Amino acid sequence: MRKKNPIFTMVSAAMFLAIAYVLPFFTGQIPQIGSMLCPMHIPVLLCGFICGWPWGLAVGFFAPLLRSVVLGMPPFFPTAVCMAFELATYGAMTGLFYKWFPKKKGFIYVSLLAAMAVGRLVWGLAMLICTGIKGGSFGIATFWAGAITNALPGIVLQIVLIPVAVMLLERAMRFEENR
């Protein structure tokens, strides 16, 4: 794999953070649908693929916390805190899996699906800990509803959109590099 320009990588990561900050404004006009589309997940997953695992981890961790502190959405505890761990995992794992796996189109899907599975497990563990701290309970039915059932439209959108976007961005970067 080619060596990426560090300035390009940093600027790209900042762009993905900005997109993660702004995208929920567009999907959140109808709150029930907006949250189901998981809008912050898309730029974080792309950041992991394009910028690498350290930047994906950082953007994923700070995006929900920044939105929560500045805008009050998502609510800071436990939602934004748990999302920070989930999205940090997405960004880190997509970057790592994409680096480790062969550079073939099918492995973009494998990297994405594996990162999504690990991220949802991390979210579940974080929710278990945070709701326990608050004195609540978090069972398997709540996990399944939050991680899969309620997020199904977002999961489908990510599976359709992310690999195509990664392939197009990689092709554009190769084209620019060869110019």
N, CA, C and O of each residue as an XYZ file, in Angstrom:
716
protein
N       0.845     -1.180      0.000
C       0.000      0.000      0.000
C       0.884      1.235      0.000
O       1.932      1.259      0.645
N       0.464      2.247     -0.716
C       1.257      3.460     -0.835
C       1.269      4.246      0.472
O       0.373      4.123      1.307
N       2.296      5.041      0.619
C       2.419      5.918      1.781
C       1.558      7.151      1.553
O       1.680      7.808      0.518
N       0.688      7.474      2.507
C      -0.196      8.619      2.369
C       0.480      9.874      2.897
O       1.256      9.820      3.851
N       0.183     10.985      2.279
C       0.662     12.279      2.717
C       0.019     12.601      4.072
O      -1.207     12.587      4.180
N       0.820     12.893      5.107
C       0.242     13.137      6.435
C      -0.676     14.359      6.488
O      -1.649     14.363      7.241
N      -0.384     15.375      5.714
C      -1.251     16.561      5.691
C      -2.598     16.207      5.065
O      -3.648     16.600      5.572
N      -2.558     15.458      3.956
C      -3.797     15.018      3.319
C      -4.616     14.172      4.289
O      -5.835     14.323      4.371
N      -3.955     13.289      5.018
C      -4.651     12.419      5.964
C      -5.291     13.234      7.084
O      -6.439     12.985      7.452
N      -4.561     14.202      7.626
C      -5.087     15.026      8.708
C      -6.273     15.873      8.231
O      -7.279     15.984      8.931
N      -6.154     16.453      7.067
C      -7.247     17.262      6.522
C      -8.463     16.373      6.233
O      -9.600     16.767      6.490
N      -8.217     15.190      5.708
C      -9.317     14.255      5.441
C     -10.014     13.863      6.729
O     -11.244     13.817      6.775
N      -9.250     13.578      7.779
C      -9.845     13.220      9.071
C     -10.681     14.374      9.614
O     -11.769     14.155     10.147
N     -10.182     15.597      9.482
C     -10.951     16.768      9.934
C     -12.243     16.896      9.134
O     -13.286     17.254      9.682
N     -12.171     16.602      7.835
C     -13.368     16.650      6.998
C     -14.386     15.598      7.462
O     -15.581     15.882      7.544
N     -13.908     14.381      7.764
C     -14.819     13.336      8.228
C     -15.440     13.714      9.577
O     -16.611     13.420      9.819
N     -14.671     14.359     10.453
C     -15.223     14.825     11.731
C     -16.304     15.876     11.476
O     -17.361     15.847     12.108
N     -16.047     16.788     10.567
C     -17.036     17.818     10.236
C     -18.304     17.191      9.653
O     -19.413     17.607      9.986
N     -18.143     16.205      8.797
C     -19.307     15.523      8.223
C     -20.084     14.803      9.325
O     -21.315     14.838      9.336
N     -19.382     14.157     10.244
C     -20.056     13.472     11.360
C     -20.819     14.465     12.226
O     -21.856     14.124     12.793
N     -20.320     15.678     12.329
C     -20.979     16.726     13.109
C     -22.228     17.237     12.395
O     -23.249     17.482     13.038
N     -22.158     17.402     11.076
C     -23.223     18.043     10.309
C     -24.281     17.059      9.818
O     -25.462     17.405      9.791
N     -23.900     15.860      9.435
C     -24.830     14.911      8.811
C     -26.099     14.649      9.634
O     -27.176     14.551      9.045
N     -26.025     14.534     10.952
C     -27.272     14.326     11.712
C     -28.287     15.464     11.574
O     -29.476     15.242     11.802
N     -27.856     16.673     11.209
C     -28.812     17.756     10.968
C     -29.739     17.401      9.814
O     -30.926     17.725      9.849
N     -29.210     16.742      8.800
C     -30.004     16.406      7.626
C     -30.918     15.215      7.874
O     -32.049     15.190      7.389
N     -30.445     14.241      8.616
C     -31.266     13.054      8.866
C     -32.153     13.221     10.094
O     -33.128     12.487     10.256
N     -31.827     14.176     10.960
C     -32.540     14.324     12.230
C     -33.807     15.136     12.166
O     -34.434     15.360     13.201
N     -34.216     15.590     10.989
C     -35.454     16.361     10.891
C     -36.661     15.525     11.297
O     -37.671     16.054     11.761
N     -36.544     14.226     11.118
C     -37.561     13.284     11.608
C     -36.818     12.357     12.571
O     -36.210     11.378     12.136
N     -36.858     12.651     13.873
C     -36.008     11.948     14.837
C     -36.076     10.417     14.781
O     -35.053      9.749     14.931
N     -37.268      9.860     14.567
C     -37.385      8.403     14.531
C     -36.588      7.812     13.374
O     -35.971      6.757     13.522
N     -36.597      8.475     12.240
C     -35.868      7.983     11.074
C     -34.396      8.345     11.183
O     -33.526      7.532     10.872
N     -34.120      9.564     11.624
C     -32.742     10.042     11.717
C     -31.853      9.154     12.558
O     -30.733      8.837     12.157
N     -32.338      8.748     13.720
C     -31.516      7.894     14.578
C     -31.368      6.493     13.999
O     -30.357      5.831     14.233
N     -32.356      6.038     13.253
C     -32.279      4.704     12.645
C     -31.232      4.646     11.532
O     -30.704      3.574     11.237
N     -30.927      5.796     10.909
C     -29.957      5.818      9.817
C     -28.515      5.886     10.311
O     -27.583      5.743      9.520
N     -28.325      6.103     11.608
C     -26.986      6.130     12.211
C     -26.045      7.050     11.427
O     -25.011      6.592     10.942
N     -26.382      8.334     11.295
C     -25.630      9.204     10.382
C     -24.164      9.430     10.760
O     -23.335      9.637      9.873
N     -23.828      9.395     12.034
C     -22.421      9.609     12.407
C     -21.546      8.411     12.077
O     -20.327      8.547     11.969
N     -22.143      7.257     11.919
C     -21.372      6.045     11.637
C     -20.686      6.115     10.275
O     -19.547      5.672     10.129
N     -21.370      6.667      9.287
C     -20.864      6.654      7.910
C     -19.519      7.370      7.784
O     -18.570      6.768      7.283
N     -19.393      8.641      8.220
C     -18.087      9.295      8.080
C     -16.997      8.655      8.928
O     -15.827      8.672      8.546
N     -17.364      8.097     10.064
C     -16.358      7.446     10.912
C     -15.833      6.181     10.238
O     -14.626      5.940     10.220
N     -16.729      5.381      9.689
C     -16.300      4.168      8.981
C     -15.422      4.528      7.787
O     -14.393      3.893      7.551
N     -15.831      5.548      7.036
C     -15.026      5.990      5.892
C     -13.662      6.506      6.346
O     -12.653      6.249      5.689
N     -13.626      7.218      7.447
C     -12.357      7.737      7.969
C     -11.394      6.598      8.285
O     -10.208      6.688      7.970
N     -11.887      5.535      8.898
C     -11.030      4.390      9.188
C     -10.445      3.786      7.923
O      -9.260      3.454      7.871
N     -11.281      3.646      6.905
C     -10.806      3.092      5.636
C      -9.796      4.010      4.953
O      -8.750      3.547      4.498
N     -10.091      5.275      4.880
C      -9.303      6.216      4.082
C      -8.090      6.761      4.839
O      -7.006      6.883      4.269
N      -8.267      7.083      6.105
C      -7.192      7.741      6.866
C      -6.389      6.777      7.728
O      -5.283      7.107      8.159
N      -6.931      5.587      7.985
C      -6.239      4.618      8.821
C      -6.825      4.557     10.223
O      -7.623      5.403     10.626
N      -6.405      3.531     10.950
C      -7.032      3.248     12.233
C      -6.832      4.335     13.286
O      -7.779      4.604     14.025
N      -5.663      4.986     13.412
C      -5.558      5.991     14.487
C      -6.505      7.177     14.277
O      -7.112      7.670     15.228
N      -6.625      7.625     13.036
C      -7.517      8.742     12.747
C      -8.972      8.306     12.857
O      -9.804      9.062     13.360
N      -9.292      7.108     12.399
C     -10.652      6.597     12.532
C     -11.061      6.489     13.992
O     -12.187      6.829     14.356
N     -10.145      6.014     14.823
C     -10.410      5.916     16.264
C     -10.663      7.300     16.854
O     -11.628      7.489     17.595
N      -9.806      8.268     16.531
C      -9.940      9.611     17.098
C     -11.234     10.289     16.650
O     -11.966     10.841     17.471
N     -11.511     10.247     15.353
C     -12.732     10.875     14.840
C     -13.957     10.194     15.442
O     -14.908     10.865     15.844
N     -13.935      8.865     15.506
C     -15.056      8.134     16.082
C     -15.282      8.454     17.550
O     -16.424      8.546     18.000
N     -14.212      8.623     18.287
C     -14.354      8.907     19.719
C     -14.875     10.321     19.954
O     -15.757     10.527     20.788
N     -14.337     11.294     19.227
C     -14.679     12.682     19.515
C     -15.974     13.169     18.863
O     -16.586     14.110     19.369
N     -16.406     12.567     17.770
C     -17.600     13.053     17.067
C     -18.841     13.096     17.964
O     -19.462     14.155     18.057
N     -19.237     12.003     18.628
C     -20.459     12.095     19.447
C     -20.269     12.971     20.685
O     -21.210     13.629     21.129
N     -19.062     12.981     21.242
C     -18.822     13.815     22.420
C     -18.891     15.295     22.058
O     -19.463     16.095     22.799
N     -18.305     15.656     20.916
C     -18.340     17.040     20.455
C     -19.781     17.491     20.207
O     -20.189     18.557     20.668
N     -20.539     16.687     19.488
C     -21.951     17.031     19.236
C     -22.729     17.153     20.537
O     -23.571     18.040     20.678
N     -22.459     16.284     21.472
C     -23.175     16.306     22.739
C     -22.851     17.561     23.546
O     -23.752     18.202     24.086
N     -21.569     17.912     23.630
C     -21.153     19.072     24.409
C     -21.648     20.364     23.766
O     -22.121     21.261     24.464
N     -21.543     20.464     22.448
C     -21.906     21.704     21.758
C     -23.417     21.821     21.560
O     -23.982     22.895     21.766
N     -24.073     20.738     21.166
C     -25.481     20.798     20.777
C     -26.443     20.122     21.754
O     -27.654     20.320     21.663
N     -25.917     19.332     22.679
C     -26.793     18.612     23.600
C     -27.384     17.342     23.013
O     -28.185     16.676     23.669
N     -27.010     17.001     21.808
C     -27.489     15.777     21.163
C     -26.311     15.046     20.552
O     -25.525     15.675     19.843
N     -26.151     13.800     20.778
C     -26.957     12.959     21.660
C     -26.710     13.327     23.123
O     -25.694     13.939     23.452
N     -27.649     12.950     24.003
C     -27.437     13.222     25.436
C     -26.087     12.641     25.875
O     -25.706     11.547     25.457
N     -25.374     13.387     26.721
C     -23.994     13.013     27.045
C     -23.879     11.637     27.689
O     -23.132     10.786     27.206
N     -24.625     11.410     28.793
C     -24.480     10.136     29.499
C     -25.827      9.458     29.591
O     -26.791     10.070     30.051
N     -25.920      8.238     29.177
C     -24.875      7.350     28.700
C     -24.714      7.339     27.171
O     -23.775      6.730     26.659
N     -25.613      8.003     26.441
C     -25.669      7.831     24.991
C     -24.379      8.227     24.283
O     -23.780      7.403     23.593
N     -23.940      9.484     24.442
C     -22.746      9.949     23.709
C     -21.488      9.223     24.170
O     -20.604      8.934     23.363
N     -21.406      8.928     25.458
C     -20.236      8.219     25.978
C     -20.150      6.829     25.351
O     -19.081      6.412     24.904
N     -21.261      6.122     25.317
C     -21.264      4.776     24.730
C     -21.041      4.829     23.221
O     -20.355      3.977     22.657
N     -21.629      5.840     22.571
C     -21.392      6.003     21.133
C     -19.929      6.308     20.850
O     -19.395      5.878     19.827
N     -19.272      7.045     21.744
C     -17.851      7.365     21.545
C     -17.021      6.082     21.479
O     -16.138      5.953     20.632
N     -17.305      5.150     22.364
C     -16.566      3.884     22.342
C     -16.936      3.046     21.118
O     -16.073      2.421     20.501
N     -18.216      3.040     20.776
C     -18.667      2.298     19.594
C     -18.031      2.853     18.318
O     -17.458      2.100     17.530
N     -18.132      4.167     18.115
C     -17.621      4.770     16.893
C     -16.097      4.726     16.836
O     -15.526      4.570     15.757
N     -15.436      4.861     17.979
C     -13.972      4.718     18.006
C     -13.589      3.308     17.550
O     -12.617      3.129     16.816
N     -14.345      2.329     17.981
C     -14.094      0.945     17.557
C     -14.314      0.796     16.057
O     -13.508      0.163     15.375
N     -15.405      1.377     15.531
C     -15.650      1.320     14.086
C     -14.473      1.892     13.313
O     -13.953      1.257     12.396
N     -14.058      3.095     13.689
C     -12.975      3.753     12.968
C     -11.677      2.984     13.046
O     -10.974      2.835     12.046
N     -11.351      2.491     14.244
C     -10.110      1.739     14.422
C     -10.155      0.404     13.685
O      -9.205      0.037     12.993
N     -11.254     -0.314     13.837
C     -11.323     -1.656     13.254
C     -11.397     -1.627     11.726
O     -10.795     -2.480     11.074
N     -12.123     -0.663     11.136
C     -12.135     -0.620      9.676
C     -10.727     -0.346      9.158
O     -10.289     -0.947      8.178
N     -10.023      0.569      9.826
C      -8.650      0.872      9.411
C      -7.726     -0.318      9.550
O      -6.923     -0.588      8.658
N      -7.830     -1.035     10.660
C      -6.965     -2.198     10.884
C      -7.310     -3.351      9.944
O      -6.427     -3.933      9.316
N      -8.601     -3.675      9.853
C      -8.992     -4.784      8.975
C      -8.624     -4.488      7.525
O      -8.139     -5.369      6.814
N      -8.849     -3.265      7.087
C      -8.532     -2.893      5.708
C      -7.030     -2.977      5.450
O      -6.597     -3.306      4.346
N      -6.251     -2.679      6.467
C      -4.787     -2.777      6.348
C      -4.337     -4.238      6.323
O      -3.430     -4.598      5.573
N      -4.970     -5.075      7.141
C      -4.539     -6.467      7.282
C      -5.009     -7.367      6.148
O      -4.278     -8.257      5.716
N      -6.231     -7.138      5.662
C      -6.808     -8.027      4.661
C      -6.258     -7.718      3.274
O      -5.759     -6.619      3.030
N      -6.351     -8.699      2.354
C      -5.909     -8.447      0.970
C      -6.680     -7.289      0.351
O      -7.830     -7.032      0.705
N      -6.040     -6.608     -0.561
C      -6.638     -5.429     -1.207
C      -7.531     -5.846     -2.372
O      -7.251     -5.537     -3.530
N      -8.593     -6.543     -2.048
C      -9.581     -6.966     -3.030
C     -10.934     -6.424     -2.605
O     -11.191     -6.232     -1.416
N     -11.796     -6.179     -3.579
C     -13.099     -5.553     -3.302
C     -13.897     -6.285     -2.231
O     -14.494     -5.656     -1.358
N     -13.907     -7.595     -2.297
C     -14.680     -8.369     -1.332
C     -14.239     -8.154      0.107
O     -15.043     -8.252      1.034
N     -12.964     -7.863      0.285
C     -12.461     -7.678      1.646
C     -12.838     -6.319      2.235
O     -12.728     -6.114      3.444
N     -13.282     -5.394      1.387
C     -13.845     -4.147      1.922
C     -15.113     -4.495      2.705
O     -15.334     -3.977      3.799
N     -15.936     -5.369      2.142
C     -17.159     -5.804      2.822
C     -16.829     -6.577      4.097
O     -17.463     -6.371      5.132
N     -15.846     -7.457      4.024
C     -15.445     -8.226      5.201
C     -14.966     -7.288      6.302
O     -15.350     -7.441      7.462
N     -14.129     -6.319      5.943
C     -13.629     -5.343      6.921
C     -14.776     -4.561      7.542
O     -14.819     -4.367      8.757
N     -15.698     -4.116      6.710
C     -16.837     -3.339      7.183
C     -17.711     -4.153      8.128
O     -18.030     -3.698      9.226
N     -18.096     -5.345      7.711
C     -18.983     -6.171      8.537
C     -18.325     -6.568      9.856
O     -18.972     -6.556     10.903
N     -17.050     -6.916      9.808
C     -16.344     -7.280     11.039
C     -16.254     -6.084     11.982
O     -16.471     -6.225     13.185
N     -15.937     -4.913     11.445
C     -15.853     -3.708     12.278
C     -17.212     -3.364     12.876
O     -17.303     -2.977     14.041
N     -18.269     -3.507     12.078
C     -19.610     -3.213     12.579
C     -19.998     -4.181     13.701
O     -20.620     -3.768     14.680
N     -19.649     -5.430     13.574
C     -19.969     -6.412     14.616
C     -19.210     -6.098     15.905
O     -19.798     -6.089     16.986
N     -17.911     -5.841     15.792
C     -17.105     -5.544     16.983
C     -17.586     -4.245     17.627
O     -17.695     -4.162     18.851
N     -17.874     -3.232     16.808
C     -18.348     -1.950     17.340
C     -19.654     -2.078     18.096
O     -19.836     -1.446     19.136
N     -20.559     -2.885     17.584
C     -21.835     -3.076     18.277
C     -21.651     -3.832     19.589
O     -22.349     -3.560     20.566
N     -20.731     -4.764     19.616
C     -20.438     -5.454     20.881
C     -19.833     -4.491     21.903
O     -20.174     -4.543     23.085
N     -18.939     -3.616     21.449
C     -18.346     -2.613     22.343
C     -19.432     -1.674     22.858
O     -19.446     -1.329     24.040
N     -20.344     -1.259     21.974
C     -21.458     -0.413     22.400
C     -22.282     -1.118     23.482
O     -22.638     -0.511     24.492
N     -22.578     -2.390     23.264
C     -23.358     -3.146     24.244
C     -22.657     -3.232     25.589
O     -23.288     -3.070     26.633
N     -21.358     -3.484     25.569
C     -20.595     -3.540     26.814
C     -20.572     -2.180     27.504
O     -20.735     -2.092     28.721
N     -20.368     -1.112     26.719
C     -20.372      0.236     27.291
C     -21.738      0.577     27.894
O     -21.813      1.163     28.974
N     -22.808      0.213     27.200
C     -24.156      0.465     27.730
C     -24.413     -0.338     28.994
O     -25.034      0.163     29.932
N     -23.944     -1.571     29.027
C     -24.098     -2.396     30.219
C     -23.421     -1.724     31.416
O     -24.000     -1.641     32.499
N     -22.195     -1.249     31.212
C     -21.453     -0.590     32.283
C     -22.111      0.731     32.674
O     -22.316      0.993     33.859
N     -22.443      1.560     31.690
C     -23.007      2.883     31.985
C     -24.392      2.805     32.618
O     -24.687      3.558     33.547
N     -25.242      1.912     32.133
C     -26.565      1.795     32.750
C     -26.446      1.187     34.141
O     -27.250      1.489     35.023
N     -25.451      0.335     34.342
C     -25.199     -0.187     35.689
C     -24.767      0.916     36.635
O     -25.179      0.932     37.795
N     -23.945      1.835     36.158
C     -23.511      2.973     36.972
C     -24.711      3.838     37.348
O     -24.801      4.338     38.469
N     -25.636      4.008     36.391
C     -26.837      4.811     36.651
C     -27.856      4.067     37.508
O     -28.836      4.660     37.959
N     -27.636      2.793     37.732
C     -28.567      2.015     38.535
C     -29.652      1.337     37.717
O     -30.621      0.823     38.276
N     -29.502      1.330     36.407
C     -30.480      0.694     35.539
C     -30.021     -0.693     35.120
O     -29.012     -1.209     35.600
N     -30.781     -1.276     34.222
C     -30.408     -2.589     33.716
C     -30.346     -2.537     32.190
O     -31.021     -1.732     31.549
N     -29.532     -3.404     31.637
C     -29.350     -3.481     30.201
C     -29.210     -4.950     29.851
O     -28.161     -5.554     30.072
N     -30.286     -5.529     29.298
C     -30.289     -6.948     28.986
C     -30.100     -7.217     27.512
O     -29.900     -6.297     26.718
N     -30.164     -8.476     27.155
C     -29.938     -8.905     25.779
C     -31.019     -8.363     24.835
O     -30.726     -8.025     23.688
N     -32.265     -8.279     25.314
C     -33.341     -7.749     24.463
C     -33.104     -6.273     24.154
O     -33.326     -5.830     23.027
N     -32.658     -5.518     25.144
C     -32.354     -4.101     24.933
C     -31.168     -3.957     23.994
O     -31.172     -3.094     23.116
N     -30.151     -4.797     24.172
C     -28.994     -4.780     23.277
C     -29.432     -5.071     21.851
O     -29.063     -4.347     20.926
N     -30.208     -6.117     21.668
C     -30.632     -6.517     20.326
C     -31.442     -5.405     19.660
O     -31.254     -5.110     18.480
N     -32.340     -4.795     20.423
C     -33.151     -3.704     19.875
C     -32.274     -2.521     19.473
O     -32.440     -1.976     18.382
N     -31.352     -2.120     20.330
C     -30.509     -0.963     20.060
C     -29.451     -1.208     19.002
O     -29.172     -0.333     18.183
N     -28.862     -2.394     19.017
C     -27.751     -2.680     18.109
C     -28.201     -3.172     16.738
O     -27.505     -2.954     15.746
N     -29.346     -3.826     16.669
C     -29.756     -4.431     15.403
C     -31.114     -3.900     14.925
O     -31.189     -3.236     13.891
N     -32.163     -4.183     15.657
C     -33.519     -3.899     15.192
C     -33.720     -2.425     14.854
O     -34.136     -2.102     13.741
N     -33.434     -1.530     15.792
C     -33.651     -0.099     15.569
C     -32.661      0.490     14.568
O     -32.948      1.507     13.937
N     -31.509     -0.136     14.422
C     -30.456      0.379     13.542
C     -30.446     -0.289     12.171
O     -29.566      0.001     11.361
N     -31.394     -1.171     11.891
C     -31.368     -1.937     10.636
C     -31.317     -1.060      9.377
O     -30.550     -1.375      8.468
N     -32.094      0.020      9.282
C     -31.957      0.866      8.085
C     -30.538      1.444      7.937
O     -30.011      1.516      6.827
N     -29.935      1.845      9.033
C     -28.571      2.366      8.988
C     -27.562      1.303      8.614
O     -26.615      1.570      7.874
N     -27.762      0.098      9.123
C     -26.872     -1.020      8.796
C     -26.916     -1.302      7.300
O     -25.878     -1.461      6.657
N     -28.125     -1.361      6.754
C     -28.276     -1.614      5.315
C     -27.633     -0.481      4.519
O     -26.905     -0.733      3.559
N     -27.896      0.763      4.912
C     -27.315      1.915      4.233
C     -25.787      1.849      4.252
O     -25.145      2.125      3.239
N     -25.207      1.489      5.386
C     -23.752      1.387      5.502
C     -23.199      0.281      4.609
O     -22.171      0.469      3.958
N     -23.860     -0.855      4.573
C     -23.389     -1.971      3.760
C     -23.452     -1.630      2.265
O     -22.606     -2.073      1.488
N     -24.440     -0.854      1.876
C     -24.579     -0.465      0.468
C     -23.628      0.684      0.123
O     -22.960      0.647     -0.910
N     -23.566      1.697      0.979
C     -22.868      2.936      0.660
C     -21.357      2.902      0.900
O     -20.592      3.363      0.053
N     -20.924      2.372      2.021
C     -19.516      2.469      2.426
C     -18.569      1.781      1.428
O     -17.615      2.418      0.982
N     -18.788      0.520      1.060
C     -17.839     -0.104      0.118
C     -17.730      0.639     -1.210
O     -16.635      0.780     -1.754
N     -18.852      1.111     -1.732
C     -18.826      1.857     -2.995
C     -18.029      3.147     -2.807
O     -17.208      3.501     -3.653
N     -18.268      3.847     -1.702
C     -17.545      5.090     -1.434
C     -16.051      4.836     -1.270
O     -15.237      5.614     -1.766
N     -15.681      3.759     -0.584
C     -14.262      3.434     -0.402
C     -13.613      3.153     -1.757
O     -12.522      3.649     -2.037
N     -14.275      2.366     -2.592
C     -13.716      2.057     -3.907
C     -13.556      3.324     -4.749
O     -12.536      3.501     -5.416
N     -14.551      4.196     -4.722
C     -14.473      5.433     -5.503
C     -13.393      6.371     -4.963
O     -12.648      6.963     -5.744
N     -13.300      6.513     -3.659
C     -12.277      7.380     -3.075
C     -10.873      6.842     -3.330
O      -9.961      7.611     -3.630
N     -10.695      5.535     -3.213
C      -9.385      4.940     -3.490
C      -9.013      5.130     -4.959
O      -7.864      5.437     -5.276
N      -9.980      4.949     -5.849
C      -9.716      5.140     -7.276
C      -9.343      6.600     -7.560
O      -8.414      6.864     -8.324
N     -10.051      7.531     -6.961
C      -9.744      8.955     -7.157
C      -8.362      9.301     -6.616
O      -7.637     10.087     -7.225
N      -7.994      8.716     -5.473
C      -6.677      8.993     -4.889
C      -5.574      8.399     -5.757
O      -4.523      9.021     -5.918
N      -5.788      7.204     -6.324
C      -4.801      6.611     -7.236
C      -4.667      7.446     -8.500
O      -3.561      7.655     -9.000
N      -5.786      7.920     -9.012
C      -5.767      8.757    -10.220
C      -4.984     10.037     -9.962
O      -4.150     10.438    -10.774
N      -5.255     10.669     -8.838
C      -4.559     11.909     -8.493
C      -3.067     11.670     -8.286
O      -2.239     12.496     -8.668
N      -2.737     10.547     -7.687
C      -1.335     10.204     -7.434
C      -0.570      9.996     -8.750
O       0.606     10.345     -8.850
N      -1.245      9.427     -9.751
C      -0.606      9.132    -11.032
C      -0.574     10.316    -11.982
O       0.047     10.236    -13.042
N      -1.215     11.391    -11.633
C      -1.220     12.587    -12.512
C       0.082     13.296    -12.494
O       0.241     14.311    -13.172
